[in-house]
């Protein structure tokens, strides 16, 4: 954990999922933009095999099909490296409360732990 007052980076996060229920739905894509205080930046956009069908309603929103994800890693396979990548950044996102419930943040949980593997 960084000391109070330490300048950290900002991580902009956008999740594409199989639906809006964090109890049953899965992440199919995690798009990130990491901005550092020195103005450097990095993007990372892994697609994930959710291990469950992607409903037509979800595909209509994000355009990701089961065929697109068939050979991708599962969330479980990338979770540790992703957590390391997200570490030391403040989290930002547009409509993030739709993807990640507010209670996840209030409880201090890892953001991605809101979605089951």
N, CA, C and O of each residue as an XYZ file, in Angstrom:
468
protein
N       0.846     -1.180      0.000
C       0.000      0.000      0.000
C       0.884      1.234      0.000
O       1.914      1.262      0.673
N       0.490      2.248     -0.747
C       1.260      3.470     -0.835
C       0.952      4.378      0.348
O      -0.168      4.369      0.860
N       1.935      5.163      0.787
C       1.683      6.105      1.877
C       0.652      7.147      1.466
O       0.500      7.449      0.283
N      -0.059      7.697      2.458
C      -1.025      8.756      2.167
C      -0.288      9.920      1.535
O       0.777     10.319      2.008
N      -0.848     10.458      0.477
C      -0.231     11.570     -0.222
C       0.654     11.150     -1.385
O       1.053     11.995     -2.187
N       0.965      9.883     -1.493
C       1.778      9.385     -2.601
C       0.983      9.503     -3.897
O      -0.192      9.138     -3.945
N       1.619     10.009     -4.938
C       0.952     10.124     -6.231
C       0.975      8.764     -6.911
O       2.029      8.143     -7.055
N      -0.197      8.314     -7.325
C      -0.307      7.010     -7.978
C      -0.858      7.198     -9.383
O      -1.247      8.298     -9.775
N      -0.884      6.130    -10.112
C      -1.472      6.177    -11.438
C      -2.974      6.011    -11.372
O      -3.550      5.726    -10.323
N      -3.582      6.196    -12.515
C      -5.020      5.988    -12.638
C      -5.249      4.853    -13.626
O      -4.598      4.781    -14.668
N      -6.170      3.980    -13.290
C      -6.511      2.862    -14.159
C      -7.958      3.036    -14.601
O      -8.877      2.975    -13.784
N      -8.152      3.252    -15.887
C      -9.491      3.323    -16.446
C      -9.857      1.919    -16.893
O      -9.093      1.261    -17.599
N     -11.027      1.470    -16.477
C     -11.432      0.086    -16.646
C     -12.779      0.007    -17.344
O     -13.707      0.746    -17.018
N     -12.873     -0.901    -18.310
C     -14.146     -1.174    -18.974
C     -14.286     -2.686    -19.095
O     -13.431     -3.349    -19.682
N     -15.352     -3.223    -18.545
C     -15.597     -4.663    -18.596
C     -16.715     -4.977    -19.579
O     -17.734     -4.288    -19.621
N     -16.512     -6.017    -20.363
C     -17.587     -6.598    -21.169
C     -17.876     -7.948    -20.540
O     -16.956     -8.699    -20.214
N     -19.151     -8.254    -20.370
C     -19.541     -9.460    -19.646
C     -20.632    -10.228    -20.387
O     -21.151     -9.786    -21.412
N     -20.956    -11.385    -19.834
C     -22.047    -12.178    -20.400
C     -23.405    -11.655    -19.943
O     -24.435    -12.105    -20.447
N     -23.429    -10.717    -19.003
C     -24.666    -10.144    -18.475
C     -24.352     -9.213    -17.323
O     -23.196     -8.844    -17.119
N     -25.380     -8.824    -16.558
C     -25.211     -7.846    -15.489
C     -25.297     -8.443    -14.087
O     -25.229     -7.706    -13.103
N     -25.442     -9.736    -13.979
C     -25.561    -10.375    -12.674
C     -24.181    -10.860    -12.213
O     -23.640    -11.814    -12.771
N     -23.612    -10.198    -11.189
C     -22.264    -10.561    -10.749
C     -22.217    -11.927    -10.069
O     -21.132    -12.461     -9.840
N     -23.362    -12.492     -9.746
C     -23.386    -13.824     -9.139
C     -23.235    -14.935    -10.182
O     -22.674    -15.992     -9.889
N     -23.735    -14.696    -11.393
C     -23.755    -15.773    -12.389
C     -23.044    -15.441    -13.692
O     -22.629    -16.354    -14.406
N     -22.891    -14.170    -14.023
C     -22.286    -13.811    -15.295
C     -20.770    -13.749    -15.190
O     -20.214    -13.724    -14.092
N     -20.113    -13.724    -16.332
C     -18.660    -13.773    -16.395
C     -18.117    -12.657    -17.285
O     -18.813    -12.151    -18.165
N     -16.873    -12.289    -17.042
C     -16.185    -11.285    -17.847
C     -15.708    -11.925    -19.152
O     -15.160    -13.027    -19.144
N     -15.919    -11.228    -20.272
C     -15.421    -11.704    -21.557
C     -14.310    -10.811    -22.108
O     -13.548    -11.234    -22.978
N     -14.217     -9.581    -21.607
C     -13.127     -8.690    -22.020
C     -12.892     -7.655    -20.931
O     -13.838     -7.133    -20.340
N     -11.627     -7.366    -20.672
C     -11.237     -6.339    -19.717
C     -10.352     -5.356    -20.468
O      -9.232     -5.690    -20.854
N     -10.851     -4.151    -20.672
C     -10.051     -3.129    -21.348
C      -9.555     -2.150    -20.300
O     -10.327     -1.651    -19.481
N      -8.257     -1.880    -20.335
C      -7.679     -0.972    -19.349
C      -6.795      0.071    -20.029
O      -6.187     -0.181    -21.070
N      -6.747      1.228    -19.418
C      -5.815      2.285    -19.779
C      -5.168      2.733    -18.485
O      -5.836      3.284    -17.611
N      -3.871      2.501    -18.359
C      -3.127      2.874    -17.154
C      -2.367      4.168    -17.444
O      -1.536      4.224    -18.351
N      -2.666      5.211    -16.656
C      -1.992      6.499    -16.786
C      -1.111      6.718    -15.559
O      -1.558      6.539    -14.426
N       0.117      7.098    -15.787
C       1.083      7.335    -14.718
C       1.269      8.841    -14.498
O       1.002      9.634    -15.401
N       1.720      9.234    -13.316
C       1.958     10.657    -13.053
C       2.956     11.296    -14.025
O       2.900     12.504    -14.255
N       3.862     10.505    -14.593
C       4.831     11.048    -15.557
C       4.251     11.169    -16.964
O       4.973     11.479    -17.911
N       2.933     10.923    -17.099
C       2.179     11.014    -18.345
C       2.410      9.843    -19.298
O       1.937      9.872    -20.434
N       3.120      8.827    -18.856
C       3.222      7.622    -19.665
C       1.917      6.844    -19.537
O       1.162      7.044    -18.586
N       1.655      5.964    -20.487
C       0.416      5.192    -20.429
C       0.635      3.810    -21.043
O       1.594      3.570    -21.775
N      -0.285      2.926    -20.716
C      -0.241      1.564    -21.239
C      -1.672      1.064    -21.365
O      -2.507      1.333    -20.502
N      -1.953      0.345    -22.427
C      -3.271     -0.272    -22.580
C      -3.122     -1.787    -22.516
O      -2.070     -2.346    -22.828
N      -4.184     -2.416    -22.109
C      -4.216     -3.874    -21.995
C      -5.672     -4.289    -22.202
O      -6.559     -3.789    -21.510
N      -5.927     -5.194    -23.141
C      -7.309     -5.543    -23.500
C      -7.501     -7.043    -23.663
O      -7.885     -7.496    -24.741
N      -7.246     -7.818    -22.624
C      -7.409     -9.267    -22.807
C      -8.873     -9.673    -22.953
O      -9.753     -9.188    -22.242
N      -9.095    -10.566    -23.884
C     -10.392    -11.231    -23.986
C     -10.290    -12.530    -23.215
O      -9.217    -13.125    -23.114
N     -11.412    -12.962    -22.673
C     -11.431    -14.136    -21.805
C     -12.489    -15.125    -22.248
O     -13.555    -14.742    -22.729
N     -12.186    -16.385    -22.083
C     -13.177    -17.429    -22.310
C     -14.002    -17.521    -21.026
O     -13.476    -17.926    -19.989
N     -15.289    -17.149    -21.077
C     -16.073    -17.123    -19.839
C     -16.451    -18.510    -19.313
O     -16.856    -18.642    -18.158
N     -16.323    -19.532    -20.141
C     -16.679    -20.876    -19.698
C     -18.172    -21.124    -19.646
O     -18.606    -22.204    -19.247
N     -18.961    -20.145    -20.040
C     -20.417    -20.280    -20.124
C     -20.849    -19.653    -21.449
O     -20.094    -18.882    -22.041
N     -22.046    -19.972    -21.914
C     -22.523    -19.355    -23.162
C     -22.623    -17.836    -23.040
O     -22.932    -17.306    -21.973
N     -22.357    -17.148    -24.143
C     -22.544    -15.699    -24.202
C     -23.909    -15.461    -24.825
O     -24.106    -15.758    -26.003
N     -24.859    -14.930    -24.056
C     -26.210    -14.723    -24.585
C     -26.221    -13.756    -25.773
O     -25.393    -12.849    -25.858
N     -27.152    -13.961    -26.667
C     -27.299    -13.095    -27.842
C     -27.480    -11.636    -27.433
O     -27.000    -10.733    -28.117
N     -28.182    -11.403    -26.306
C     -28.395    -10.028    -25.851
C     -27.068     -9.349    -25.507
O     -26.892     -8.162    -25.779
N     -26.138    -10.091    -24.912
C     -24.831     -9.533    -24.571
C     -24.009     -9.294    -25.840
O     -23.373     -8.250    -25.982
N     -24.022    -10.252    -26.750
C     -23.296    -10.104    -28.016
C     -23.810     -8.896    -28.785
O     -23.026     -8.192    -29.421
N     -25.116     -8.643    -28.737
C     -25.691     -7.489    -29.421
C     -25.131     -6.176    -28.873
O     -25.075     -5.180    -29.595
N     -24.720     -6.165    -27.613
C     -24.174     -4.953    -26.997
C     -22.684     -4.796    -27.308
O     -22.249     -3.733    -27.751
N     -21.900     -5.858    -27.075
C     -20.443     -5.717    -27.219
C     -19.869     -6.377    -28.464
O     -18.699     -6.159    -28.780
N     -20.645     -7.169    -29.173
C     -20.181     -7.776    -30.415
C     -19.255     -8.968    -30.249
O     -18.686     -9.446    -31.230
N     -19.092     -9.462    -29.016
C     -18.197    -10.589    -28.761
C     -19.011    -11.877    -28.759
O     -20.012    -11.992    -28.052
N     -18.568    -12.841    -29.561
C     -19.287    -14.110    -29.684
C     -18.512    -15.232    -28.994
O     -17.342    -15.074    -28.647
N     -19.180    -16.355    -28.805
C     -18.517    -17.529    -28.226
C     -17.352    -17.977    -29.099
O     -16.326    -18.409    -28.574
N     -17.487    -17.884    -30.410
C     -16.404    -18.278    -31.320
C     -15.179    -17.378    -31.112
O     -14.044    -17.846    -31.213
N     -15.403    -16.095    -30.825
C     -14.298    -15.165    -30.576
C     -13.487    -15.562    -29.344
O     -12.280    -15.328    -29.290
N     -14.141    -16.156    -28.369
C     -13.526    -16.434    -27.073
C     -13.065    -17.882    -26.907
O     -12.441    -18.215    -25.899
N     -13.355    -18.727    -27.858
C     -13.136    -20.171    -27.700
C     -11.710    -20.542    -27.312
O     -11.516    -21.469    -26.525
N     -10.720    -19.852    -27.836
C      -9.323    -20.208    -27.567
C      -8.629    -19.255    -26.600
O      -7.404    -19.280    -26.479
N      -9.393    -18.422    -25.916
C      -8.811    -17.467    -24.966
C      -8.640    -18.116    -23.592
O      -9.251    -19.142    -23.292
N      -7.798    -17.497    -22.768
C      -7.621    -17.953    -21.394
C      -8.870    -17.661    -20.572
O      -9.663    -16.784    -20.916
N      -9.032    -18.395    -19.499
C     -10.118    -18.109    -18.562
C      -9.664    -17.008    -17.605
O      -8.475    -16.702    -17.514
N     -10.618    -16.422    -16.899
C     -10.284    -15.414    -15.894
C      -9.337    -16.013    -14.853
O      -8.367    -15.370    -14.452
N      -9.609    -17.213    -14.427
C      -8.774    -17.875    -13.425
C      -7.308    -17.945    -13.886
O      -6.395    -17.805    -13.072
N      -7.090    -18.159    -15.180
C      -5.731    -18.276    -15.711
C      -4.967    -16.957    -15.726
O      -3.737    -16.963    -15.677
N      -5.664    -15.830    -15.792
C      -4.980    -14.534    -15.858
C      -5.141    -13.688    -14.596
O      -4.571    -12.601    -14.507
N      -5.904    -14.169    -13.626
C      -6.274    -13.358    -12.464
C      -5.071    -12.792    -11.711
O      -5.063    -11.605    -11.383
N      -4.073    -13.597    -11.435
C      -2.925    -13.098    -10.659
C      -2.128    -12.041    -11.415
O      -1.755    -11.016    -10.846
N      -1.870    -12.287    -12.684
C      -1.109    -11.289    -13.444
C      -1.923    -10.010    -13.622
O      -1.361     -8.915    -13.627
N      -3.229    -10.137    -13.766
C      -4.077     -8.959    -13.886
C      -4.103     -8.171    -12.586
O      -4.031     -6.942    -12.609
N      -4.205     -8.854    -11.461
C      -4.191     -8.168    -10.165
C      -2.882     -7.398     -9.980
O      -2.891     -6.275     -9.475
N      -1.769     -7.988    -10.381
C      -0.476     -7.304    -10.282
C      -0.461     -6.066    -11.183
O       0.075     -5.025    -10.802
N      -1.042     -6.177    -12.358
C      -1.110     -5.054    -13.297
C      -1.976     -3.915    -12.745
O      -1.654     -2.744    -12.949
N      -3.062     -4.245    -12.054
C      -3.976     -3.238    -11.506
C      -3.460     -2.601    -10.214
O      -3.921     -1.529     -9.822
N      -2.520     -3.251     -9.564
C      -2.004     -2.761     -8.291
C      -1.388     -1.380     -8.466
O      -0.885     -1.054     -9.541
N      -1.423     -0.591     -7.446
C      -0.830      0.748     -7.347
C      -1.502      1.801     -8.220
O      -0.890      2.819     -8.540
N      -2.741      1.570     -8.604
C      -3.479      2.560     -9.395
C      -4.845      2.825     -8.769
O      -5.479      1.925     -8.217
N      -5.278      4.071     -8.866
C      -6.651      4.402     -8.507
C      -7.539      3.967     -9.656
O      -7.173      4.120    -10.821
N      -8.697      3.428     -9.336
C      -9.601      2.883    -10.342
C     -10.589      3.935    -10.825
O     -11.193      4.649    -10.025
N     -10.746      4.022    -12.137
C     -11.690      4.944    -12.765
C     -12.463      4.164    -13.828
O     -11.968      3.165    -14.349
N     -13.655      4.611    -14.144
C     -14.397      3.953    -15.207
C     -15.736      4.606    -15.444
O     -16.332      5.164    -14.524
N     -16.211      4.540    -16.666
C     -17.520      5.060    -17.035
C     -18.570      3.990    -16.753
O     -18.449      2.859    -17.223
N     -19.592      4.342    -15.993
C     -20.659      3.409    -15.632
C     -20.129      2.140    -14.977
O     -20.693      1.060    -15.153
N     -19.063      2.273    -14.234
C     -18.444      1.101    -13.628
C     -19.384      0.437    -12.623
O     -19.266     -0.763    -12.375
N     -20.311      1.193    -12.045
C     -21.231      0.605    -11.056
C     -22.167     -0.406    -11.699
O     -22.743     -1.247    -11.007
N     -22.326     -0.333    -13.023
C     -23.133     -1.344    -13.709
C     -22.385     -2.675    -13.705
O     -22.982     -3.731    -13.499
N     -21.075     -2.612    -13.936
C     -20.271     -3.829    -14.012
C     -19.822     -4.350    -12.663
O     -19.753     -5.561    -12.450
N     -19.516     -3.441    -11.750
C     -18.976     -3.833    -10.451
C     -19.829     -3.196     -9.360
O     -19.932     -1.971     -9.310
N     -20.439     -3.987     -8.490
C     -21.323     -3.419     -7.468
C     -20.573     -2.532     -6.483
O     -19.421     -2.801     -6.142
N     -21.248     -1.457     -6.021
C     -20.634     -0.533     -5.075
C     -20.155     -1.237     -3.818
O     -19.154     -0.829     -3.229
N     -20.842     -2.278     -3.400
C     -20.458     -2.983     -2.173
C     -19.056     -3.574     -2.285
O     -18.377     -3.746     -1.273
N     -18.620     -3.883     -3.493
C     -17.273     -4.412     -3.689
C     -16.247     -3.397     -3.212
O     -15.257     -3.757     -2.575
N     -16.487     -2.122     -3.523
C     -15.549     -1.085     -3.131
C     -15.685     -0.748     -1.648
O     -14.682     -0.533     -0.968
N     -16.910     -0.701     -1.145
C     -17.114     -0.382      0.272
C     -16.441     -1.393      1.178
O     -15.954     -1.050      2.255
N     -16.418     -2.641      0.735
C     -15.823     -3.698      1.543
C     -14.320     -3.800      1.329
O     -13.657     -4.597      1.993
N     -13.772     -3.007      0.412
C     -12.340     -3.036      0.150
C     -11.883     -4.274     -0.583
O     -10.706     -4.630     -0.531
N     -12.797     -4.931     -1.263
C     -12.446     -6.157     -1.976
C     -11.731     -5.855     -3.280
O     -11.842     -4.753     -3.818
N     -11.017     -6.813     -3.775
C     -10.432     -6.717     -5.110
C     -11.597     -6.579     -6.081
O     -12.557     -7.348     -6.018
N     -11.515     -5.600     -6.980
C     -12.596     -5.333     -7.928
C     -12.995     -6.588     -8.685
O     -14.180     -6.880     -8.842
N     -12.012     -7.317     -9.146
C     -12.317     -8.462     -9.990
C     -12.852     -9.637     -9.209
O     -13.373    -10.583     -9.801
N     -12.736     -9.603     -7.888
C     -13.303    -10.687     -7.099
C     -14.828    -10.627     -7.097
O     -15.491    -11.566     -6.658
N     -15.373     -9.529     -7.585
C     -16.841     -9.417     -7.656
C     -17.419    -10.393     -8.663
O     -18.585    -10.776     -8.562
N     -16.607    -10.801     -9.640
C     -17.068    -11.739    -10.639
C     -16.484    -13.103    -10.366
O     -15.280    -13.220    -10.134
N     -17.301    -14.134    -10.386
C     -16.778    -15.480    -10.131
C     -15.862    -15.938    -11.260
O     -15.978    -15.485    -12.399
N     -14.960    -16.836    -10.926
C     -14.069    -17.409    -11.946
C     -14.836    -18.500    -12.633
O     -14.311    -19.147    -13.539
